Structures are given as structure tokens and as C-alpha cells.
């Protein structure tokens, strides 16, 4: 599909837009949220297992101040997008990107017929797959900060990143590929989009000089990203003392910083990672549960059973049985 064909499709009015034009309505909040506050909910657009989707921004109506429970990327395919993000007035032009975490408030001026804006809706857990590759070895602390604020909701630290990248062809091409993959999906589209999105963040890191507006940086982010990377890569035998020594910090000071930024202790973060790996092994490998327990770094079976059930509501055996039943039903 050519760029002209994509634009032609995007110009077509959605049912919501037709209703707005016909009745001069305001935004119908119940299409976006069931909450009293205007917090747009990902479940209105995304299935429970999906991590990424693209949606055309609704034209012809002002969007009042709101937040999301997901990460949003605004991309202007054609025209402009005028909005107030936090306390900043921003006019996003054709080919430019705006990354918004789930804690930042913004309100949007009505788009005209010519203004085609695509919203990429991304579950925060998507960044668990990519943060070690994008952030820990990168000098771009802006992306580091954004990833931290996206992964750990408790901080309520509203952040946005505005990239003036309309002239960066590598970024424009990746966005076009994502759009096309979502408009003409195939059996491998979901995996393909995840890969493209990871590559997009790499390109944003490489083009950090195109960052037009950004929020204040947090000093401890580098250490936290290194800690998260360490857990990701060494979950089986990870130790706070070993990590503190490698970062040349006291274990007490490091523990305090981890808790301050993530609202979780090192032990809790490590346990979450181990349980996540164990869940994946139970779903995909036909090995004894005792082997799964050993693989993720535990040697006490009863303790593992207890924390697994607390996390997922089922024992490991029950979880594997349920997973197998779902797989067999799908086949």
C-alpha cells in the first residue's frame, strides 16, 4: 500500500467523527473510560494480551484534559496537532513524534479534516522486553528517565519527550512500516510491530539531538537502570551485595535508592523477574516443576509454591494445567 493510499484511508471519517459532525457533540467519555476521572483506558482499544496498537486520533472536537493508563506516542501523519502537555503548549508538525507516559496530563485542540494524527497505544509492560537493550548501555538519559517512569507507576511523575524528526528518514520509514503492518495485519504482525517499535526507540536514542522539549532529569536513573539490567541478566544467582560492589556503592545506599525510585525492594524486583521466567517455562516447556524452580534460582519448593500462588492465584501445577488446556483449545 502506498503512502497516498494510506492517507486516503485515514481521511475517511470514522463513525465517531460522523456523529460529532452530525450532532456537534463533545467527546463521549464512556467510549474512552469507565472511571470518574478522565483516564483513557487501554482495555477500550487493546485486547488483554496485546501490547501495542495504533489508532487514528478523533478529529473535529476538542479533547479535554486527560491522562492514559498506557504509554502513548502521537505521530502527525499529515497537518498539525496542537495541544497543551502539562504546562507546555506544543504544536506537533508533520512527521514529528511526542512520547507521553501514563502520568502526564494533556488537552488537545480539535483537529481539522487535513490533520491526521496517529496514536500508538503501548502497554507499559512492553518496555520490560526492551529496556535493557535501549537504556542501560545508552548515554541518552532522557530515554532512561522515560522508561523508568513508564515501568513504575507509583511515582506519578508525568513525563513527555518531543522529537522533531520529520527529516530523519530512518524514523519516518519505521513508523510507516508499523502503520502498514497494523492496517494490513498478517499472522506475524504482532511480533513484527514489537521489533519495529524496539528499532524505533533505538533510532530515537541515536537522534537525541532532535529532542525539542523534555522534562527535568532524575539523577539516580542510571544506577536504577543498571540494577534492572543486572536482575534481567542474572536473575538466577543475583545478589544485592554483588550488584552494589559492581556499581561501587554501599548495599544499604543502593537498596534505599532502588526502593525510592521503584517503590520495591531489590528482593521484590528479583522475585518478580524469577516468577515471570518460571511462568514462561511452565507455559512452554514440558520439564518437571522441580527443574523450573531450580532454573530460576530457588531451592525451597514449598516457598516457591507459596509465592507463585500469591502472585498468580494458582499453584505451578494448576497453572501449567490451565495453560495447556488453553493451548489445546486454541489448536
C-alpha positions as CSV (number, residue, x, y, z in Angstrom):
1,X,0.0,0.0,0.0
2,X,1.4,3.4,-1.0
3,X,1.6,6.5,1.3
4,X,-1.2,8.1,-0.8
5,X,-3.5,5.1,-0.3
6,X,-2.8,5.1,3.5
7,X,-3.6,8.8,3.6
8,X,-6.8,8.3,1.6
9,X,-7.9,5.6,4.1
10,X,-7.1,7.8,7.0
11,X,-9.0,10.7,5.6
12,X,-12.2,8.6,5.8
13,X,-14.5,9.7,8.7
14,X,-14.9,7.2,11.5
15,X,-18.4,6.5,13.0
16,X,-17.4,8.6,16.0
17,X,-16.3,11.5,13.7
18,X,-19.5,11.3,11.7
19,X,-21.5,11.5,14.9
20,X,-19.5,14.5,16.1
21,X,-20.1,16.3,12.8
22,X,-23.8,15.5,12.8
23,X,-24.6,16.3,16.4
24,X,-21.8,18.8,17.3
25,X,-21.1,16.6,20.2
26,X,-18.3,16.8,22.8
27,X,-16.1,13.8,23.4
28,X,-18.1,10.9,24.7
29,X,-16.1,9.9,27.8
30,X,-17.7,6.5,28.0
31,X,-16.0,5.5,24.7
32,X,-12.7,6.0,26.4
33,X,-13.1,5.3,30.1
34,X,-15.4,3.9,32.8
35,X,-13.6,6.0,35.5
36,X,-14.9,9.2,37.0
37,X,-11.7,10.9,36.2
38,X,-10.8,11.2,32.5
39,X,-8.2,8.5,32.4
40,X,-8.3,6.8,29.0
41,X,-8.2,3.0,29.4
42,X,-6.2,0.7,27.2
43,X,-8.7,-2.0,27.5
44,X,-11.1,0.1,25.4
45,X,-8.8,-0.5,22.5
46,X,-6.4,-3.3,23.3
47,X,-7.1,-6.9,23.9
48,X,-5.7,-8.2,27.2
49,X,-2.7,-10.0,25.5
50,X,-1.8,-7.2,23.1
51,X,0.9,-4.7,23.9
52,X,0.8,-2.3,21.0
53,X,-1.8,-0.9,18.7
54,X,-2.3,2.2,16.5
55,X,-5.5,4.3,16.4
56,X,-6.4,7.4,14.4
57,X,-6.9,10.4,16.7
58,X,-10.6,11.6,16.5
59,X,-10.9,14.9,14.6
60,X,-13.4,17.8,14.8
61,X,-13.6,18.0,18.6
62,X,-11.5,19.4,21.5
63,X,-10.2,16.7,23.8
64,X,-10.4,17.9,27.4
65,X,-7.6,17.4,29.9
66,X,-7.0,13.7,30.4
67,X,-4.4,11.0,31.2
68,X,-4.0,7.4,30.0
69,X,-3.2,4.1,31.7
70,X,-0.8,3.3,28.9
71,X,2.2,4.9,27.1
72,X,1.1,7.0,24.1
73,X,3.1,8.1,21.1
74,X,1.5,10.9,18.9
75,X,2.7,10.9,15.3
76,X,1.5,13.5,12.9
77,X,1.0,11.8,9.5
78,X,-0.4,15.0,7.9
79,X,-1.2,18.5,9.1
80,X,-0.6,19.5,12.7
81,X,-1.6,18.7,16.3
82,X,-2.0,21.5,18.8
83,X,-2.1,20.5,22.5
84,X,-1.1,21.6,26.0
85,X,1.1,18.9,27.7
86,X,1.5,19.6,31.4
87,X,2.1,23.3,31.3
88,X,3.7,23.4,27.8
89,X,2.0,24.5,24.6
90,X,3.1,22.2,21.8
91,X,2.4,22.3,18.1
92,X,3.4,19.0,16.6
93,X,4.1,19.2,12.9
94,X,4.0,16.6,10.1
95,X,6.5,13.7,10.8
96,X,7.1,14.7,14.5
97,X,6.7,12.4,17.5
98,X,5.6,13.0,21.0
99,X,6.0,10.4,23.7
100,X,3.7,10.6,26.7
101,X,3.8,8.5,29.8
102,X,0.7,7.5,31.8
103,X,1.1,10.2,34.4
104,X,1.2,13.4,32.2
105,X,-2.0,15.3,31.6
106,X,-2.7,16.8,28.2
107,X,-5.5,18.5,26.4
108,X,-5.9,18.7,22.6
109,X,-7.3,21.3,20.2
110,X,-9.7,20.0,17.6
111,X,-8.1,18.6,14.5
112,X,-9.4,19.7,11.1
113,X,-10.1,17.4,8.1
114,X,-6.5,17.6,7.0
115,X,-4.9,16.9,10.3
116,X,-4.2,13.1,10.5
117,X,-2.7,12.1,13.8
118,X,-1.9,8.5,14.8
119,X,-1.8,7.5,18.4
120,X,0.4,4.4,19.3
121,X,-1.0,2.8,22.4
122,X,1.6,0.8,24.3
123,X,1.3,-1.2,27.4
124,X,4.0,-0.2,30.0
125,X,5.0,-3.9,30.3
126,X,6.2,-3.8,26.7
127,X,9.3,-1.9,28.0
128,X,10.2,-4.8,30.2
129,X,11.2,-6.5,26.9
130,X,13.4,-3.7,25.6
131,X,14.7,-1.6,28.4
132,X,18.0,-3.5,28.9
133,X,18.8,-3.1,25.2
134,X,17.7,0.5,24.9
135,X,18.8,2.2,28.1
136,X,21.5,0.6,30.1
137,X,24.2,0.9,27.5
138,X,23.0,4.2,26.2
139,X,24.2,7.7,27.1
140,X,20.7,9.1,26.5
141,X,19.4,9.7,30.0
142,X,16.1,11.1,28.6
143,X,15.1,7.7,27.3
144,X,16.3,6.2,30.6
145,X,14.1,8.5,32.6
146,X,11.1,7.9,30.4
147,X,11.5,4.1,30.6
148,X,11.7,4.3,34.4
149,X,8.6,6.4,34.7
150,X,6.8,4.0,32.3
151,X,7.7,0.9,34.2
152,X,7.0,2.1,37.7
153,X,3.5,3.6,38.1
154,X,3.6,4.7,41.7
155,X,5.8,7.8,41.1
156,X,3.1,9.6,39.2
157,X,6.0,11.5,37.6
158,X,4.5,13.0,34.4
159,X,7.0,12.9,31.5
160,X,7.0,13.6,27.8
161,X,9.6,13.6,25.1
162,X,9.1,15.7,21.9
163,X,11.2,14.7,18.9
164,X,11.4,17.0,15.8
165,X,12.3,14.1,13.5
166,X,10.4,14.9,10.3
167,X,13.7,14.9,8.3
168,X,15.0,11.7,9.7
169,X,14.1,9.2,7.1
170,X,15.0,6.1,9.1
171,X,12.4,7.1,11.7
172,X,9.8,8.0,9.2
173,X,10.3,4.7,7.4
174,X,9.9,2.7,10.6
175,X,6.7,4.5,11.5
176,X,5.3,3.9,8.1
177,X,6.2,0.2,8.4
178,X,4.4,0.0,11.8
179,X,1.3,1.7,10.4
180,X,1.2,-0.5,7.3
181,X,1.7,-3.7,9.4
182,X,-1.3,-2.7,11.6
183,X,-3.5,-1.6,8.7
184,X,-2.8,-4.8,6.8
185,X,-2.2,-7.4,9.5
186,X,-0.7,-10.9,8.9
187,X,-0.1,-13.8,11.2
188,X,3.3,-12.4,12.2
189,X,2.2,-8.7,12.5
190,X,2.2,-8.6,16.3
191,X,5.8,-9.8,16.6
192,X,6.9,-7.6,13.7
193,X,5.4,-4.5,15.3
194,X,7.2,-5.2,18.5
195,X,10.5,-5.5,16.7
196,X,9.9,-2.3,14.7
197,X,8.9,-0.4,17.9
198,X,12.2,-1.5,19.6
199,X,14.1,-0.3,16.5
200,X,12.2,3.0,16.7
201,X,13.4,3.6,20.2
202,X,17.0,2.8,19.1
203,X,16.7,5.4,16.3
204,X,15.3,8.0,18.8
205,X,18.4,7.4,21.0
206,X,20.6,7.8,18.0
207,X,18.8,11.1,17.2
208,X,18.7,12.5,20.7
209,X,19.9,15.9,19.2
210,X,16.4,16.1,17.7
211,X,14.8,16.2,21.2
212,X,13.0,19.6,21.1
213,X,11.4,19.6,24.6
214,X,12.0,17.4,27.6
215,X,11.3,17.2,31.3
216,X,13.8,17.5,34.2
217,X,16.1,14.5,34.6
218,X,16.4,12.4,37.7
219,X,19.9,11.9,39.0
220,X,19.6,8.3,40.2
221,X,18.2,6.9,37.0
222,X,21.5,5.5,35.6
223,X,22.1,3.4,38.7
224,X,18.5,2.1,38.7
225,X,18.7,1.1,35.0
226,X,22.0,-0.7,35.7
227,X,20.3,-2.5,38.6
228,X,17.3,-3.6,36.5
229,X,19.6,-4.8,33.7
230,X,21.6,-6.8,36.3
231,X,18.4,-8.5,37.5
232,X,17.3,-9.2,34.0
233,X,20.5,-10.9,33.0
234,X,21.5,-12.6,36.3
235,X,18.1,-13.4,38.0
236,X,19.2,-17.0,38.9
237,X,22.1,-16.0,41.1
238,X,21.6,-12.3,41.6
239,X,22.8,-10.7,44.8
240,X,22.4,-7.1,46.1
241,X,25.9,-7.2,47.5
242,X,27.4,-8.3,44.2
243,X,25.5,-5.5,42.4
244,X,26.5,-2.9,44.9
245,X,30.1,-3.8,44.6
246,X,30.0,-3.6,40.8
247,X,28.4,-0.2,41.0
248,X,30.8,0.9,43.7
249,X,28.0,1.7,46.1
250,X,27.1,0.6,49.6
251,X,24.5,-2.1,49.6
252,X,22.4,0.0,52.0
253,X,22.6,3.1,49.8
254,X,21.8,1.2,46.7
255,X,18.9,-0.6,48.4
256,X,17.5,2.7,49.5
257,X,17.7,4.2,46.0
258,X,16.0,1.2,44.4
259,X,13.2,1.4,46.9
260,X,12.9,5.2,46.4
261,X,12.6,5.1,42.6
262,X,10.7,1.8,42.0
263,X,8.8,1.5,45.3
264,X,10.0,-2.1,45.5
265,X,13.0,-3.7,47.2
266,X,15.8,-5.4,45.3
267,X,14.4,-8.7,46.6
268,X,10.9,-7.9,45.3
269,X,12.2,-6.9,41.9
270,X,14.3,-10.1,41.7
271,X,11.3,-12.2,42.8
272,X,9.1,-10.7,40.2
273,X,11.6,-11.5,37.5
274,X,12.1,-15.1,38.7
275,X,8.3,-15.7,38.8
276,X,7.9,-14.2,35.4
277,X,10.5,-16.6,33.9
278,X,9.0,-19.5,35.8
279,X,5.6,-18.8,34.4
280,X,7.0,-18.7,30.9
281,X,8.8,-22.0,31.4
282,X,5.7,-23.7,32.7
283,X,3.8,-22.5,29.7
284,X,6.3,-23.5,27.1
285,X,8.5,-26.4,28.4
286,X,7.5,-29.9,29.4
287,X,10.0,-30.3,32.2
288,X,9.5,-31.2,35.9
289,X,8.4,-28.3,38.1
290,X,11.4,-29.0,40.3
291,X,13.6,-28.2,37.3
292,X,11.7,-25.0,36.7
293,X,12.2,-24.0,40.3
294,X,16.0,-24.7,40.1
295,X,16.3,-22.8,36.8
296,X,15.0,-19.6,38.3
297,X,17.2,-19.7,41.4
298,X,15.1,-21.3,44.2
299,X,15.9,-24.4,46.2
300,X,12.9,-24.4,48.5
301,X,9.9,-26.0,46.7
302,X,7.3,-25.1,49.3
303,X,8.4,-21.5,49.4
304,X,8.3,-21.2,45.6
305,X,4.8,-22.8,45.5
306,X,3.6,-20.2,48.1
307,X,5.0,-17.1,46.3
308,X,3.9,-18.4,42.9
309,X,0.3,-18.9,44.1
310,X,0.3,-15.5,45.8
311,X,1.4,-13.9,42.5
312,X,-0.8,-15.8,40.0
313,X,-3.6,-17.3,42.1
314,X,-2.7,-20.9,41.1
315,X,-0.1,-23.4,42.1
316,X,2.6,-24.1,39.5
317,X,0.9,-27.4,38.7
318,X,-2.5,-25.8,38.4
319,X,-1.1,-23.0,36.2
320,X,0.6,-25.4,33.8
321,X,-2.6,-27.5,33.5
322,X,-4.7,-24.4,32.8
323,X,-2.1,-23.1,30.2
324,X,-2.1,-26.5,28.4
325,X,-5.9,-26.5,28.3
326,X,-6.0,-23.1,26.7
327,X,-3.3,-24.1,24.2
328,X,-5.2,-27.3,23.2
329,X,-8.4,-25.4,22.8
330,X,-6.8,-22.8,20.5
331,X,-5.3,-25.6,18.4
